[in-house]
Each structure stands twice: as C-alpha cells, then as structure tokens.
Amino acid sequence: MAKKNYILVKLESTAGTGTFYVKKRNPRKQPEKLKFRKFDRKSGKHEEFVEKKLS
C-alpha cells in the first residue's frame, strides 16, 4: 500500500486566543513551515497563523 504524501498540521493564532485551523501539507513539495493571515473568530479580525505540531 502506498504511503500518504501529506501530513496534517495545526495553524495556531499568534494573537494568543487559542484559535487554530487544521490543514494538509505535502512535506516533499513544501518543506518550509506554513504561515497564513486568516480570520480569528475570538478576536474578530484577521491575524497571523503559524504552523505548530498537531498532537
């Protein structure tokens, strides 16, 4: 059986609210850590979300 070519990562808000998103990432095509500006529901505005280890 073939190995999955993606991993699940957690994108956590830098605002400290504890909000996070879960996203798929292919580590072969995208070896650097993900960083997005997404909407933080708890703060009510767009914040920077950075990749953390999904535990």
TITORMAR-749063 format. One line per field, with one value per residue: residue number from 1; residue in three letters; x, y, z of N, C-alpha, C, CB in turn. Coordinates in nm, 4 decimals. Glycine has a CB too. Layout:
BEGIN
n: NUM,...;
res: ALA,...;
n.x: X,...;
n.y: Y,...;
n.z: Z,...;
ca.x: X,...;
ca.y: Y,...;
ca.z: Z,...;
c.x: X,...;
c.y: Y,...;
c.z: Z,...;
cb.x: X,...;
cb.y: Y,...;
cb.z: Z,...;
END
This chain:
BEGIN
n: 1,2,3,4,5,6,7,8,9,10,11,12,13,14,15,16,17,18,19,20,21,22,23,24,25,26,27,28,29,30,31,32,33,34,35,36,37,38,39,40,41,42,43,44,45,46,47,48,49,50,51,52,53,54,55;
res: MET,ALA,LYS,LYS,ASN,TYR,ILE,LEU,VAL,LYS,LEU,GLU,SER,THR,ALA,GLY,THR,GLY,THR,PHE,TYR,VAL,LYS,LYS,ARG,ASN,PRO,ARG,LYS,GLN,PRO,GLU,LYS,LEU,LYS,PHE,ARG,LYS,PHE,ASP,ARG,LYS,SER,GLY,LYS,HIS,GLU,GLU,PHE,VAL,GLU,LYS,LYS,LEU,SER;
n.x: 0.0839,0.0475,0.2272,0.0977,0.1098,0.0967,0.0795,-0.0932,-0.1235,-0.1251,-0.2513,-0.1897,-0.3111,-0.1342,-0.2181,-0.2749,-0.5187,-0.5901,-0.7192,-0.7350,-0.6583,-0.6828,-0.4795,-0.3808,-0.0555,0.1975,0.5002,0.7129,0.6879,0.6572,0.8624,0.9059,0.7716,0.4201,0.2461,-0.0116,-0.2491,-0.5373,-0.8873,-0.9543,-1.1744,-1.2233,-1.0906,-1.2004,-1.0914,-0.8564,-0.5699,-0.2252,-0.1437,0.0461,0.2351,0.2140,0.3016,0.0821,-0.0812;
n.y: -0.1184,0.2236,0.5018,0.7847,1.1057,1.3445,1.5462,1.6220,1.9401,2.1879,2.5100,2.7763,3.0628,3.3712,3.5631,3.4721,3.3683,3.1061,2.9953,2.7766,2.6236,2.3266,2.1812,2.0283,1.9325,1.8890,1.7580,1.7076,1.8724,2.1192,2.2165,2.4166,2.5865,2.6533,2.9668,3.1863,3.4549,3.4632,3.4570,3.5218,3.3990,3.4537,3.6956,3.8545,3.9608,3.9604,3.7630,3.6576,3.3264,3.0513,2.7525,2.4735,2.1790,1.9080,1.7552;
n.z: 0.0000,-0.0730,0.0653,0.2444,0.0950,0.2306,0.5300,0.8357,0.9757,1.2352,1.2393,1.4301,1.6051,1.6331,1.8013,2.0498,2.1317,2.1200,1.9058,1.6262,1.3076,1.1072,0.8638,0.5523,0.4392,0.1997,0.2606,0.0886,-0.1371,-0.0205,0.1917,0.3853,0.6788,0.7201,0.6880,0.7385,0.6889,0.8488,0.9453,1.2810,1.5001,1.7701,1.8321,1.6406,1.4095,1.1314,1.1700,1.2090,1.1386,1.2339,1.1658,1.3784,1.5676,1.5293,1.7850;
ca.x: 0.0000,0.1258,0.2356,0.0333,0.2067,0.0664,0.0674,-0.1835,-0.0564,-0.2134,-0.2184,-0.2333,-0.3112,-0.0286,-0.2820,-0.2833,-0.6567,-0.6078,-0.7889,-0.6475,-0.7114,-0.6069,-0.4575,-0.2920,0.0642,0.2873,0.6341,0.8096,0.6746,0.6575,0.9361,0.9040,0.6511,0.3122,0.2127,-0.1253,-0.3325,-0.6734,-0.9786,-0.9576,-1.3121,-1.2272,-1.0507,-1.2888,-1.0191,-0.7579,-0.4452,-0.1255,-0.1489,0.1705,0.2275,0.2600,0.2872,-0.0503,-0.0623;
ca.y: 0.0000,0.3459,0.5915,0.9141,1.2092,1.4682,1.5370,1.7202,2.0363,2.2792,2.6516,2.8397,3.2088,3.4389,3.6591,3.4132,3.3364,2.9614,2.9540,2.7071,2.5550,2.2077,2.1868,1.9277,1.9885,1.7910,1.7998,1.6964,1.9883,2.2421,2.1826,2.5246,2.5919,2.7358,3.0906,3.2470,3.5533,3.4112,3.5205,3.4684,3.4190,3.5066,3.8362,3.9254,4.0219,3.8738,3.7511,3.5675,3.1890,2.9811,2.6076,2.4073,2.0343,1.8571,1.6480;
ca.z: 0.0000,-0.0868,0.1792,0.2212,0.0599,0.3020,0.6755,0.8938,1.0630,1.3069,1.2239,1.5546,1.6016,1.7087,1.8911,2.1830,2.1667,2.1202,1.7841,1.5322,1.1903,1.0696,0.7199,0.4950,0.3764,0.1399,0.3016,-0.0212,-0.2251,0.0585,0.3144,0.4860,0.7620,0.6657,0.7581,0.6712,0.7581,0.8434,1.0406,1.4171,1.5467,1.9067,1.8338,1.5488,1.2994,1.0679,1.2445,1.1515,1.1879,1.2018,1.1786,1.5001,1.5581,1.5663,1.8833;
c.x: 0.0884,0.1194,0.1651,0.1397,0.1678,0.0638,-0.0325,-0.1047,-0.1610,-0.1633,-0.2764,-0.2161,-0.1973,-0.0861,-0.2976,-0.4241,-0.6816,-0.6819,-0.6897,-0.7275,-0.6261,-0.6001,-0.3650,-0.1733,0.1492,0.4307,0.7393,0.8064,0.6883,0.7292,0.9335,0.7711,0.5483,0.2884,0.1032,-0.1824,-0.4762,-0.7561,-0.9763,-1.0951,-1.3191,-1.1865,-1.1356,-1.2185,-0.9184,-0.6267,-0.3505,-0.1382,-0.0231,0.1553,0.2871,0.2413,0.1498,-0.0305,-0.1917;
c.y: 0.1247,0.4309,0.7235,1.0185,1.3442,1.4405,1.6425,1.8089,2.1293,2.4216,2.7244,2.9905,3.2656,3.5410,3.6032,3.3775,3.1867,2.9083,2.8845,2.6483,2.4306,2.2043,2.0736,1.9975,1.8736,1.8321,1.7868,1.8190,2.1202,2.2178,2.2915,2.5242,2.6870,2.8580,3.1593,3.3602,3.5074,3.4797,3.4475,3.5002,3.4833,3.6531,3.9197,3.9954,3.9229,3.8799,3.6594,3.4311,3.1178,2.8323,2.5611,2.2579,1.9940,1.7410,1.5846;
c.z: 0.0000,0.0408,0.1454,0.1876,0.1186,0.4514,0.7210,0.9885,1.1247,1.2850,1.3446,1.5474,1.6849,1.8055,2.0325,2.2257,2.1734,1.9993,1.6913,1.4175,1.1686,0.9179,0.6778,0.4299,0.3224,0.1737,0.1913,-0.1100,-0.1502,0.1917,0.4221,0.5629,0.7010,0.7522,0.6773,0.7550,0.7394,0.9518,1.1740,1.4758,1.6850,1.9139,1.7388,1.4348,1.2420,1.1457,1.1682,1.2189,1.1422,1.2329,1.3114,1.4814,1.6073,1.6628,1.9241;
cb.x: -0.0955,0.0760,0.3837,-0.0497,0.2198,-0.0687,0.2064,-0.3015,0.0511,-0.2196,-0.2745,-0.1553,-0.4447,0.0693,-0.4183,-0.2250,-0.7509,-0.6798,-0.8551,-0.5688,-0.7111,-0.6719,-0.3987,-0.3672,0.1460,0.2657,0.6771,0.7819,0.5414,0.5121,1.0786,0.9262,0.6862,0.1834,0.3393,-0.2331,-0.3099,-0.6753,-1.1215,-0.8417,-1.3852,-1.1369,-0.9035,-1.3674,-0.9486,-0.7357,-0.4708,0.0192,-0.2769,0.2899,0.2998,0.1830,0.3971,-0.1326,0.0075;
cb.y: -0.0002,0.4271,0.6162,0.9581,1.2203,1.5282,1.5562,1.6514,2.1180,2.2444,2.7106,2.7836,3.2632,3.5069,3.6993,3.5063,3.3989,2.9206,3.0761,2.5972,2.6483,2.0764,2.3233,1.8388,2.0759,1.7807,1.7194,1.5716,1.9840,2.2923,2.1526,2.6633,2.6363,2.6546,3.1842,3.1424,3.7011,3.2559,3.5238,3.5286,3.2866,3.4248,3.8497,4.0240,4.1507,3.9145,3.6972,3.6250,3.1147,3.0414,2.5401,2.4588,1.9621,1.8122,1.6999;
cb.z: 0.1220,-0.2069,0.2188,0.3456,-0.0916,0.2551,0.7464,0.9673,0.9842,1.4595,1.0881,1.6738,1.6516,1.6137,1.8360,2.2822,2.0672,2.2427,1.7130,1.6032,1.0628,1.1272,0.6784,0.3919,0.4777,-0.0157,0.4203,-0.1044,-0.2961,0.0829,0.2795,0.4180,0.9056,0.6534,0.7761,0.6423,0.7029,0.8611,0.9845,1.5060,1.5492,1.9963,1.7971,1.6234,1.3455,0.9200,1.3881,1.1683,1.1376,1.2808,1.0617,1.6267,1.6387,1.4397,2.0050;
END
